Amino acid sequence: MMDESTFEGIEAAVRSNGGVASFPAWQLREAQRAGRLTHRINENILRSLAGRGLGTIPGSADGMPTSQNEWVRVYAKDTPLGRVLEAAMQPGEDEDEVLREGVDGAAAKMVERIREIVLVDE
């Protein structure tokens, strides 16, 4: 069982759940070993997660909750889903292309899987 009150446990949970998982803010606070959620603590949480290749939604200390019961989505930046989430938060032509590829890639995989199923059933 993963200890989700540590950054190692949070990273393990994210990676074992397809590269994304949501946590109540108090779990991130516990991992940071902080007393209460403040802007400064949220900055430290973001730095600790970024050091592990993880991003969050909300993605800035200003947007992070100061209420321990609000939720934060944590994702692995090095996964296809993470790249799409990163692109969605940064407007630009290159990011638009990442979004299009992310959707087209998923659709292409689905079509390929359907073809495999249909061919097996024939």
C-alpha positions in Angstrom: 0.0 0.0 0.0 1.3 3.5 -0.9 1.8 6.1 1.8 0.1 9.1 0.1 1.2 11.4 2.9 4.7 11.6 1.3 5.7 13.0 -2.0 7.1 9.5 -2.9 3.7 8.0 -2.2 1.9 10.7 -4.1 4.1 10.2 -7.1 3.6 6.4 -6.9 -0.2 6.9 -6.8 -0.1 9.2 -9.8 2.0 6.9 -11.9 0.0 3.8 -10.9 -3.2 5.5 -12.0 -2.4 6.3 -15.6 -0.4 9.5 -14.8 -3.1 11.4 -13.0 -4.7 11.4 -9.6 -6.6 13.9 -7.4 -5.8 14.6 -3.7 -7.3 16.7 -1.0 -5.0 19.6 -0.3 -4.3 18.4 3.2 -2.5 15.4 1.8 -0.1 17.7 -0.1 0.3 19.8 3.0 1.2 16.6 5.0 3.7 15.6 2.4 5.3 19.0 2.7 5.2 18.6 6.5 3.6 22.0 6.9 1.2 23.2 9.5 -1.3 25.1 7.3 -1.8 25.9 3.7 -0.6 29.3 2.7 0.7 30.8 -0.5 4.3 30.2 0.5 3.5 26.5 1.5 1.8 26.0 -1.8 4.8 27.4 -3.7 6.9 24.8 -1.8 4.5 22.0 -2.6 4.6 22.9 -6.3 8.4 22.9 -6.2 8.5 19.5 -4.5 6.1 18.0 -7.0 7.9 19.6 -10.0 11.2 18.1 -8.7 9.5 14.7 -9.3 8.2 15.6 -12.8 4.7 16.3 -11.5 2.4 19.1 -12.3 -0.9 20.3 -10.7 -4.2 21.7 -11.6 -4.5 24.5 -10.4 -1.0 25.1 -11.7 0.1 28.1 -9.7 0.5 28.9 -6.0 -2.1 31.7 -6.5 -4.6 29.1 -7.7 -3.8 26.4 -5.2 -6.3 26.0 -2.4 -5.7 27.3 1.1 -8.6 25.1 2.4 -7.4 21.7 3.3 -10.6 20.0 2.0 -10.3 21.3 -1.6 -8.9 19.0 -4.2 -5.9 19.3 -6.4 -5.2 17.2 -9.5 -1.6 15.9 -9.8 -0.3 14.6 -13.1 2.9 13.2 -14.5 4.3 15.7 -17.0 6.2 13.0 -18.9 3.1 11.1 -20.0 0.9 11.6 -23.0 -1.9 12.9 -20.7 0.5 15.1 -18.9 1.7 16.7 -22.1 -1.9 17.4 -23.1 -2.7 19.0 -19.8 0.5 21.1 -20.0 -0.5 22.2 -23.5 -4.0 23.0 -22.5 -2.7 25.5 -19.9 -0.3 27.3 -22.2 -1.8 28.9 -25.2 0.3 28.9 -28.4 0.6 27.3 -31.8 2.9 24.5 -30.7 0.6 23.7 -27.7 -2.4 23.7 -30.1 -0.6 21.0 -32.1 0.1 18.9 -29.0 -3.7 19.1 -28.2 -4.7 18.1 -31.7 -2.2 15.2 -31.6 -3.4 14.1 -28.2 -6.9 13.9 -29.4 -6.1 12.4 -32.8 -3.7 9.9 -31.2 -6.4 8.7 -28.8 -8.9 8.4 -31.6 -6.5 6.6 -33.8 -5.8 4.0 -31.0 -9.5 3.5 -30.5 -10.1 3.0 -34.2 -7.2 0.5 -34.3 -8.5 -1.4 -31.3 -12.0 -1.6 -32.9 -10.5 -2.9 -36.1 -8.7 -5.6 -34.1 -11.9 -6.6 -32.4 -13.9 -6.7 -35.6 -11.2 -8.7 -37.5 -11.1 -11.2 -34.6 -14.9 -11.6 -34.7 -15.0 -12.2 -38.5 
